[in-house]
Amino acid sequence: MHVGEPQAQHSRPVPPVVAFDRRELMQILSVYGRKVGQGEWRDYAMDFLKDRALFSIYARMSERPVFVVEKNPKLRNRQGQYMVINQQGRILKRGHDLGQVLRVLDPDLVVVG
């Protein structure tokens, strides 16, 4: 190898990540938009990790999310891959149907399939 010559790039496969699909995001953003309109929530963040996807919901200027909507496909055949967790880390609701799980955040929510 000569000085100034770029090093060979070792191509490693990119590890797969878990993400929300379009339908799931629409359901989450529908609830989020209603709560923003009511002045309860202000911001959100999404994290896509190798084993789960997170939609974190913030109120005001808090450092910690007030709620986290989590998708964990490894739990699909057990309690369900969706769950809502509160700021203290307690699971408020979990299940197989995202619309039903989101009702814990907005009881007036009309579940759309």
OpenMM code with the backbone's topology and positions (N, CA, C; nanometers):
from openmm import Vec3, app, unit

residues = "MET HIS VAL GLY GLU PRO GLN ALA GLN HIS SER ARG PRO VAL PRO PRO VAL VAL ALA PHE ASP ARG ARG GLU LEU MET GLN ILE LEU SER VAL TYR GLY ARG LYS VAL GLY GLN GLY GLU TRP ARG ASP TYR ALA MET ASP PHE LEU LYS ASP ARG ALA LEU PHE SER ILE TYR ALA ARG MET SER GLU ARG PRO VAL PHE VAL VAL GLU LYS ASN PRO LYS LEU ARG ASN ARG GLN GLY GLN TYR MET VAL ILE ASN GLN GLN GLY ARG ILE LEU LYS ARG GLY HIS ASP LEU GLY GLN VAL LEU ARG VAL LEU ASP PRO ASP LEU VAL VAL VAL GLY".split()
positions = [
    Vec3(0.0842, -0.1177, 0.0000),
    Vec3(0.0000, 0.0000, 0.0000),
    Vec3(0.0882, 0.1234, 0.0000),
    Vec3(0.0519, 0.2217, -0.0767),
    Vec3(0.1303, 0.3429, -0.0880),
    Vec3(0.0722, 0.4518, 0.0004),
    Vec3(0.1567, 0.5440, 0.0402),
    Vec3(0.1121, 0.6563, 0.1220),
    Vec3(0.0107, 0.7380, 0.0430),
    Vec3(-0.0973, 0.7743, 0.1058),
    Vec3(-0.2002, 0.8543, 0.0399),
    Vec3(-0.3032, 0.7713, -0.0338),
    Vec3(-0.2809, 0.6414, -0.0463),
    Vec3(-0.3765, 0.5535, -0.1141),
    Vec3(-0.4875, 0.5170, -0.0158),
    Vec3(-0.6126, 0.5291, -0.0564),
    Vec3(-0.7213, 0.4976, 0.0366),
    Vec3(-0.7194, 0.3510, 0.0769),
    Vec3(-0.7534, 0.3267, 0.2009),
    Vec3(-0.7591, 0.1892, 0.2499),
    Vec3(-0.8808, 0.1199, 0.1907),
    Vec3(-0.8660, -0.0081, 0.1714),
    Vec3(-0.9782, -0.0860, 0.1195),
    Vec3(-1.0908, -0.0867, 0.2230),
    Vec3(-1.2099, -0.0636, 0.1757),
    Vec3(-1.3259, -0.0640, 0.2648),
    Vec3(-1.3728, -0.2070, 0.2836),
    Vec3(-1.3806, -0.2501, 0.4075),
    Vec3(-1.4350, -0.3822, 0.4365),
    Vec3(-1.5846, -0.3655, 0.4489),
    Vec3(-1.6556, -0.4229, 0.3544),
    Vec3(-1.8006, -0.4067, 0.3568),
    Vec3(-1.8627, -0.5089, 0.4510),
    Vec3(-1.9252, -0.4583, 0.5536),
    Vec3(-1.9972, -0.5431, 0.6473),
    Vec3(-2.1450, -0.5244, 0.6201),
    Vec3(-2.2198, -0.6310, 0.6297),
    Vec3(-2.3636, -0.6143, 0.6080),
    Vec3(-2.4229, -0.5238, 0.7158),
    Vec3(-2.5132, -0.4394, 0.6744),
    Vec3(-2.5796, -0.3502, 0.7680),
    Vec3(-2.6796, -0.4332, 0.8481),
    Vec3(-2.6702, -0.4292, 0.9818),
    Vec3(-2.7645, -0.5097, 1.0599),
    Vec3(-2.9071, -0.4585, 1.0411),
    Vec3(-3.0032, -0.5508, 1.0322),
    Vec3(-3.1416, -0.5077, 1.0133),
    Vec3(-3.1924, -0.4332, 1.1370),
    Vec3(-3.2841, -0.3419, 1.1153),
    Vec3(-3.3458, -0.2682, 1.2248),
    Vec3(-3.4960, -0.2889, 1.2196),
    Vec3(-3.5595, -0.2708, 1.3333),
    Vec3(-3.7046, -0.2791, 1.3419),
    Vec3(-3.7585, -0.1380, 1.3227),
    Vec3(-3.8627, -0.1242, 1.2441),
    Vec3(-3.9226, 0.0069, 1.2192),
    Vec3(-4.0746, -0.0060, 1.2186),
    Vec3(-4.1407, 0.1072, 1.2331),
    Vec3(-4.2857, 0.1117, 1.2187),
    Vec3(-4.3172, 0.1202, 1.0702),
    Vec3(-4.4171, 0.0473, 1.0231),
    Vec3(-4.4568, 0.0606, 0.8837),
    Vec3(-4.5504, 0.1818, 0.8696),
    Vec3(-4.5877, 0.2126, 0.7485),
    Vec3(-4.6686, 0.3323, 0.7211),
    Vec3(-4.8014, 0.3309, 0.7976),
    Vec3(-4.8686, 0.2169, 0.7986),
    Vec3(-4.9973, 0.2062, 0.8691),
    Vec3(-4.9804, 0.2296, 1.0193),
    Vec3(-4.8758, 0.1704, 1.0766),
    Vec3(-4.8496, 0.1882, 1.2195),
    Vec3(-4.8189, 0.3341, 1.2522),
    Vec3(-4.7368, 0.3964, 1.1686),
    Vec3(-4.7040, 0.5376, 1.1915),
    Vec3(-4.8276, 0.6267, 1.1809),
    Vec3(-4.9137, 0.5969, 1.0856),
    Vec3(-5.0363, 0.6765, 1.0716),
    Vec3(-5.1225, 0.6657, 1.1973),
    Vec3(-5.1320, 0.5450, 1.2546),
    Vec3(-5.2100, 0.5263, 1.3763),
    Vec3(-5.1486, 0.6043, 1.4928),
    Vec3(-5.0179, 0.5950, 1.5089),
    Vec3(-4.9498, 0.6644, 1.6183),
    Vec3(-4.9605, 0.8152, 1.6002),
    Vec3(-4.9344, 0.8636, 1.4788),
    Vec3(-4.9385, 1.0082, 1.4536),
    Vec3(-5.0795, 1.0652, 1.4643),
    Vec3(-5.1802, 0.9835, 1.4414),
    Vec3(-5.3175, 1.0280, 1.4586),
    Vec3(-5.3439, 1.0618, 1.6056),
    Vec3(-5.3029, 0.9725, 1.6943),
    Vec3(-5.3188, 0.9976, 1.8384),
    Vec3(-5.2309, 1.1157, 1.8791),
    Vec3(-5.1059, 1.1156, 1.8329),
    Vec3(-5.0123, 1.2226, 1.8667),
    Vec3(-5.0673, 1.3590, 1.8240),
    Vec3(-5.1185, 1.3678, 1.7020),
    Vec3(-5.1720, 1.4944, 1.6509),
    Vec3(-5.2887, 1.5455, 1.7333),
    Vec3(-5.3767, 1.4550, 1.7757),
    Vec3(-5.4906, 1.4949, 1.8606),
    Vec3(-5.4419, 1.5532, 1.9928),
    Vec3(-5.3430, 1.4879, 2.0534),
    Vec3(-5.2925, 1.5330, 2.1836),
    Vec3(-5.2126, 1.6631, 2.1714),
    Vec3(-5.1433, 1.6822, 2.0611),
    Vec3(-5.0747, 1.8098, 2.0378),
    Vec3(-5.1788, 1.9203, 2.0232),
    Vec3(-5.2847, 1.8920, 1.9477),
    Vec3(-5.3929, 1.9891, 1.9295),
    Vec3(-5.4608, 2.0268, 2.0599),
    Vec3(-5.4638, 1.9339, 2.1548),
    Vec3(-5.5231, 1.9606, 2.2858),
    Vec3(-5.4230, 2.0245, 2.3812),
    Vec3(-5.2988, 2.0430, 2.3355),
    Vec3(-5.1967, 2.1079, 2.4170),
    Vec3(-5.1294, 2.0175, 2.5191),
    Vec3(-5.1518, 1.8857, 2.5094),
    Vec3(-5.0943, 1.7940, 2.6088),
    Vec3(-4.9518, 1.7519, 2.5748),
    Vec3(-4.9232, 1.7336, 2.4458),
    Vec3(-4.7912, 1.6868, 2.4055),
    Vec3(-4.7257, 1.7900, 2.3164),
    Vec3(-4.5916, 1.7906, 2.3137),
    Vec3(-4.5199, 1.8916, 2.2367),
    Vec3(-4.4195, 1.8380, 2.1361),
    Vec3(-4.3620, 1.7217, 2.1616),
    Vec3(-4.2542, 1.6752, 2.0754),
    Vec3(-4.2503, 1.5220, 2.0757),
    Vec3(-4.1786, 1.4664, 1.9802),
    Vec3(-4.1612, 1.3215, 1.9759),
    Vec3(-4.0246, 1.2889, 1.9175),
    Vec3(-3.9834, 1.1656, 1.9402),
    Vec3(-3.8597, 1.1138, 1.8813),
    Vec3(-3.8841, 0.9696, 1.8420),
    Vec3(-3.8179, 0.9256, 1.7358),
    Vec3(-3.8282, 0.7862, 1.6935),
    Vec3(-3.6892, 0.7243, 1.6940),
    Vec3(-3.6811, 0.6044, 1.7457),
    Vec3(-3.5561, 0.5293, 1.7472),
    Vec3(-3.5831, 0.3922, 1.6861),
    Vec3(-3.4979, 0.3531, 1.5940),
    Vec3(-3.5113, 0.2235, 1.5284),
    Vec3(-3.3875, 0.1418, 1.5621),
    Vec3(-3.4078, 0.0415, 1.6451),
    Vec3(-3.2978, -0.0406, 1.6938),
    Vec3(-3.3041, -0.1788, 1.6294),
    Vec3(-3.2047, -0.2627, 1.6587),
    Vec3(-3.2031, -0.3949, 1.5949),
    Vec3(-3.3152, -0.4845, 1.6441),
    Vec3(-3.3640, -0.4625, 1.7657),
    Vec3(-3.4657, -0.5516, 1.8200),
    Vec3(-3.6011, -0.4864, 1.8443),
    Vec3(-3.6091, -0.3534, 1.8333),
    Vec3(-3.7365, -0.2858, 1.8585),
    Vec3(-3.7352, -0.1445, 1.8012),
    Vec3(-3.8568, -0.0918, 1.7828),
    Vec3(-3.8744, 0.0459, 1.7363),
    Vec3(-3.9451, 0.1218, 1.8483),
    Vec3(-3.9051, 0.2477, 1.8691),
    Vec3(-3.9606, 0.3288, 1.9765),
    Vec3(-4.0131, 0.4614, 1.9220),
    Vec3(-4.1317, 0.5004, 1.9678),
    Vec3(-4.1873, 0.6318, 1.9394),
    Vec3(-4.2049, 0.6968, 2.0754),
    Vec3(-4.1169, 0.7905, 2.1093),
    Vec3(-4.1176, 0.8556, 2.2403),
    Vec3(-4.1935, 0.9868, 2.2326),
    Vec3(-4.2814, 1.0099, 2.3306),
    Vec3(-4.3685, 1.1272, 2.3331),
    Vec3(-4.3290, 1.2161, 2.4497),
    Vec3(-4.3113, 1.3448, 2.4203),
    Vec3(-4.2678, 1.4408, 2.5214),
    Vec3(-4.3741, 1.5474, 2.5446),
    Vec3(-4.3857, 1.5903, 2.6700),
    Vec3(-4.4733, 1.7012, 2.7070),
    Vec3(-4.3854, 1.8135, 2.7594),
    Vec3(-4.4082, 1.9318, 2.7128),
    Vec3(-4.3293, 2.0484, 2.7532),
    Vec3(-4.1809, 2.0256, 2.7238),
    Vec3(-4.0953, 2.0637, 2.8181),
    Vec3(-3.9509, 2.0524, 2.7963),
    Vec3(-3.8896, 1.9435, 2.8844),
    Vec3(-3.9535, 1.8299, 2.8919),
    Vec3(-3.9021, 1.7235, 2.9769),
    Vec3(-3.7875, 1.6499, 2.9078),
    Vec3(-3.6950, 1.5996, 2.9883),
    Vec3(-3.5838, 1.5225, 2.9344),
    Vec3(-3.6260, 1.3804, 2.9036),
    Vec3(-3.7214, 1.3307, 2.9809),
    Vec3(-3.7689, 1.1934, 2.9621),
    Vec3(-3.9059, 1.1960, 2.8964),
    Vec3(-3.9316, 1.0988, 2.8099),
    Vec3(-4.0644, 1.0949, 2.7468),
    Vec3(-4.1722, 1.0612, 2.8493),
    Vec3(-4.2920, 1.1181, 2.8291),
    Vec3(-4.4036, 1.0841, 2.9175),
    Vec3(-4.4595, 0.9472, 2.8804),
    Vec3(-4.4498, 0.9111, 2.7522),
    Vec3(-4.4931, 0.7798, 2.7054),
    Vec3(-4.3987, 0.7330, 2.5958),
    Vec3(-4.3853, 0.6011, 2.5852),
    Vec3(-4.3111, 0.5403, 2.4746),
    Vec3(-4.3993, 0.4310, 2.4149),
    Vec3(-4.4196, 0.4380, 2.2840),
    Vec3(-4.4883, 0.3319, 2.2114),
    Vec3(-4.3773, 0.2441, 2.1548),
    Vec3(-4.3791, 0.1171, 2.1910),
    Vec3(-4.2727, 0.0266, 2.1501),
    Vec3(-4.3271, -0.0869, 2.0644),
    Vec3(-4.2511, -0.1194, 1.9615),
    Vec3(-4.2805, -0.2357, 1.8768),
    Vec3(-4.1631, -0.3315, 1.8910),
    Vec3(-4.1922, -0.4517, 1.9413),
    Vec3(-4.0878, -0.5516, 1.9607),
    Vec3(-4.1351, -0.6830, 1.8980),
    Vec3(-4.0955, -0.7086, 1.7723),
    Vec3(-4.1435, -0.8273, 1.7010),
    Vec3(-4.1145, -0.9599, 1.7721),
    Vec3(-4.0133, -0.9646, 1.8581),
    Vec3(-3.9829, -1.0892, 1.9293),
    Vec3(-4.0968, -1.1300, 2.0220),
    Vec3(-4.1801, -1.0346, 2.0617),
    Vec3(-4.2921, -1.0635, 2.1513),
    Vec3(-4.4219, -1.0894, 2.0755),
    Vec3(-4.4151, -1.0923, 1.9428),
    Vec3(-4.5342, -1.1079, 1.8587),
    Vec3(-4.6180, -1.2285, 1.8973),
    Vec3(-4.5553, -1.3410, 1.9250),
    Vec3(-4.6293, -1.4635, 1.9557),
    Vec3(-4.6556, -1.4817, 2.1048),
    Vec3(-4.6150, -1.3865, 2.1845),
    Vec3(-4.6396, -1.3955, 2.3286),
    Vec3(-4.7487, -1.2961, 2.3656),
    Vec3(-4.7105, -1.1896, 2.4372),
    Vec3(-4.8094, -1.0921, 2.4838),
    Vec3(-4.8504, -0.9930, 2.3754),
    Vec3(-4.7817, -0.9941, 2.2641),
    Vec3(-4.8071, -0.8980, 2.1568),
    Vec3(-4.6865, -0.8086, 2.1380),
    Vec3(-4.6654, -0.7637, 2.0155),
    Vec3(-4.5442, -0.6875, 1.9851),
    Vec3(-4.5537, -0.5388, 2.0175),
    Vec3(-4.6740, -0.4898, 2.0524),
    Vec3(-4.6904, -0.3467, 2.0819),
    Vec3(-4.7101, -0.3249, 2.2310),
    Vec3(-4.6526, -0.2145, 2.2805),
    Vec3(-4.6776, -0.1774, 2.4192),
    Vec3(-4.6610, -0.0270, 2.4362),
    Vec3(-4.7297, 0.0253, 2.5381),
    Vec3(-4.7157, 0.1649, 2.5764),
    Vec3(-4.6592, 0.1658, 2.7181),
    Vec3(-4.5520, 0.2419, 2.7356),
    Vec3(-4.4812, 0.2489, 2.8632),
    Vec3(-4.4881, 0.3922, 2.9136),
    Vec3(-4.5125, 0.4105, 3.0443),
    Vec3(-4.5179, 0.5467, 3.0976),
    Vec3(-4.3793, 0.5949, 3.1399),
    Vec3(-4.3739, 0.7173, 3.1930),
    Vec3(-4.2473, 0.7808, 3.2281),
    Vec3(-4.1721, 0.7040, 3.3372),
    Vec3(-4.2448, 0.6333, 3.4201),
    Vec3(-4.1822, 0.5565, 3.5277),
    Vec3(-4.1370, 0.4174, 3.4819),
    Vec3(-4.1609, 0.3836, 3.3555),
    Vec3(-4.1187, 0.2555, 3.3024),
    Vec3(-4.2231, 0.1451, 3.3160),
    Vec3(-4.3413, 0.1806, 3.3616),
    Vec3(-4.4485, 0.0822, 3.3788),
    Vec3(-4.5204, 0.0591, 3.2463),
    Vec3(-4.5456, -0.0672, 3.2126),
    Vec3(-4.6201, -0.0999, 3.0919),
    Vec3(-4.7678, -0.0758, 3.1195),
    Vec3(-4.8266, 0.0191, 3.0455),
    Vec3(-4.9673, 0.0526, 3.0648),
    Vec3(-5.0588, -0.0411, 2.9883),
    Vec3(-5.0135, -0.0826, 2.8696),
    Vec3(-5.0954, -0.1711, 2.7862),
    Vec3(-5.0029, -0.2394, 2.6868),
    Vec3(-5.0323, -0.3649, 2.6588),
    Vec3(-4.9590, -0.4372, 2.5547),
    Vec3(-5.0560, -0.5260, 2.4809),
    Vec3(-5.0220, -0.5573, 2.3567),
    Vec3(-5.1114, -0.6420, 2.2806),
    Vec3(-5.0659, -0.6628, 2.1382),
    Vec3(-5.1511, -0.7333, 2.0635),
    Vec3(-5.1223, -0.7670, 1.9237),
    Vec3(-5.1745, -0.6617, 1.8267),
    Vec3(-5.2697, -0.5803, 1.8703),
    Vec3(-5.3337, -0.4814, 1.7845),
    Vec3(-5.2918, -0.3409, 1.8294),
    Vec3(-5.2180, -0.2711, 1.7436),
    Vec3(-5.1675, -0.1384, 1.7794),
    Vec3(-5.2799, -0.0418, 1.8140),
    Vec3(-5.3884, -0.0438, 1.7373),
    Vec3(-5.5001, 0.0464, 1.7641),
    Vec3(-5.5569, 0.0285, 1.9033),
    Vec3(-5.5724, -0.0943, 1.9458),
    Vec3(-5.6240, -0.1209, 2.0801),
    Vec3(-5.5244, -0.0769, 2.1875),
    Vec3(-5.3963, -0.0988, 2.1630),
    Vec3(-5.2934, -0.0592, 2.2597),
    Vec3(-5.2900, 0.0929, 2.2733),
    Vec3(-5.3061, 0.1650, 2.1626),
    Vec3(-5.3016, 0.3116, 2.1657),
    Vec3(-5.4203, 0.3729, 2.2404),
    Vec3(-5.5259, 0.2972, 2.2584),
    Vec3(-5.6433, 0.3495, 2.3305),
    Vec3(-5.6096, 0.3882, 2.4735),
    Vec3(-5.5031, 0.3324, 2.5303),
    Vec3(-5.4630, 0.3705, 2.6652),
    Vec3(-5.4184, 0.5179, 2.6681),
    Vec3(-5.3721, 0.5698, 2.5549),
    Vec3(-5.3292, 0.7097, 2.5447),
    Vec3(-5.4451, 0.8036, 2.5151),
    Vec3(-5.5461, 0.7526, 2.4470),
    Vec3(-5.6594, 0.8341, 2.4049),
    Vec3(-5.7843, 0.7450, 2.4028),
    Vec3(-5.8561, 0.7350, 2.5175),
    Vec3(-5.9706, 0.6441, 2.5252),
    Vec3(-6.0803, 0.6731, 2.4228),
    Vec3(-6.0872, 0.7963, 2.3706),
    Vec3(-6.1892, 0.8325, 2.2725),
    Vec3(-6.1494, 0.7946, 2.1306),
    Vec3(-6.0310, 0.7365, 2.1163),
    Vec3(-5.9781, 0.7015, 1.9855),
    Vec3(-6.0682, 0.6002, 1.9152),
    Vec3(-6.0983, 0.6295, 1.7916),
    Vec3(-6.1728, 0.5335, 1.7087),
    Vec3(-6.0672, 0.4463, 1.6421),
    Vec3(-6.0716, 0.3179, 1.6672),
    Vec3(-5.9733, 0.2268, 1.6144),
    Vec3(-5.9997, 0.2009, 1.4666),
    Vec3(-5.8972, 0.2306, 1.3853),
    Vec3(-5.9052, 0.2090, 1.2412),
    Vec3(-5.8072, 0.0990, 1.2065),
    Vec3(-5.8524, -0.0029, 1.1332),
    Vec3(-5.7675, -0.1190, 1.1017),
    Vec3(-5.6801, -0.1026, 0.9880),
] * unit.nanometer
topology = app.Topology()
chain = topology.addChain("A")
for resn in residues:
    res = topology.addResidue(resn, chain)
    for name in ("N", "CA", "C"):
        topology.addAtom(name, app.Element.getBySymbol(name[0]), res)
